[in-house]
């Protein structure tokens, strides 16, 4: 009967979603078929339907299926650091390719800024970054970006616990100056670390928002100041803004859950 077939298709589709969620939110067609005991053709048909309805998205390069922003919007769940890192990698690769500089993604959890994904350049002069490395919130581009859109009470709590250590001659060393800097960042939409954390290194970062509109991460371009002179910052900011918008769209920002067509993780 038709109702039985509908019930069976629904049960299989939900089983696919549960299977992908159980393996860190990402899986290939072969993995899904094996773990659900479905024929590859049946699994593929159901996956295409789930893609169409926005419950899943597909990485066109890796051919993997991941949970879509619609599921996170409906359930109120947040991406884990590992899921965000995997989602972000194609965007980091694209941004690094467009600018020739290193890129990274950082998040703020429990008042701590942590790099969760990176892409380094292949050239002889580069800034080496480490996944898992912590960054000061007051003198790095990613830290200032993540702080700029925090609720006031949360921000003031972090400021009260922060020791404004002077890292370089340009480091912000007072809460008042930090608050002024955050107001500037909110007005311009991006943050700059102009040799404030490490002498000779410049960074520029923008916020990454999810389906709720909240800032969930900061996307950053980093390089020696000789690679990022002031006259080049406008060009860099334009590329960063474009990729940030695509990554935010991948997380469901500004849409009903469908990804930007220009996104590196778009469906085929």
Secondary structure, 3 states (H helix, E strand, C coil): CHHHHHHHHHHHHHHHHHHHHHCCCEEEHHHHHHHHCCCHHHHHHHHHHHHHCCCEEECCCCCEEEECHHHHHHHCCCCCHHHHHHHHHHHHHHHHHHHCCEEEEEEEECCEEEEEEEECCCCCCCCCCCCCCEECCCCCHHHHHHHHCCCHHHHHHHHHHCCCCCCCCCCCCCHHHHHHHHHHHHHHCCEEEECCCCCCEEEEEEEEECCCCCEEEEEEEEEECCCCCHHHHHHHHHHHHHHHHHHHHHCCCCCCCCCCCCCCCCCC
